[in-house]
């Protein structure tokens, strides 16, 4: 008997608006195999699921890929390729 477990949350961040962003682990299908899915919460209430297509998908912890939210910017650091990508984002139109 062998069991395979997948953790439900891969990473968590709090952004400048106080939103809790969670990188979720989902059943991978042909339609979402390359999508990085992020659930957004405000005051403990689920607001929406977003697709951050610019973040490399990794349903398991990978120390080579680091993501940081600073002000209205997302910094994605890939340690293996030694590159930094910076993205601007806006979640201010999300409603609780």
Secondary structure, 3 states (H helix, E strand, C coil): CCCCCCCCEEEEEECCCCCEEEEECCCCCCCCCCCCEEEEEECCEEEEEEECCCCCCCCCCCCCEEEEEECCEEEEEECCCCEEEEEECCCCCCCC
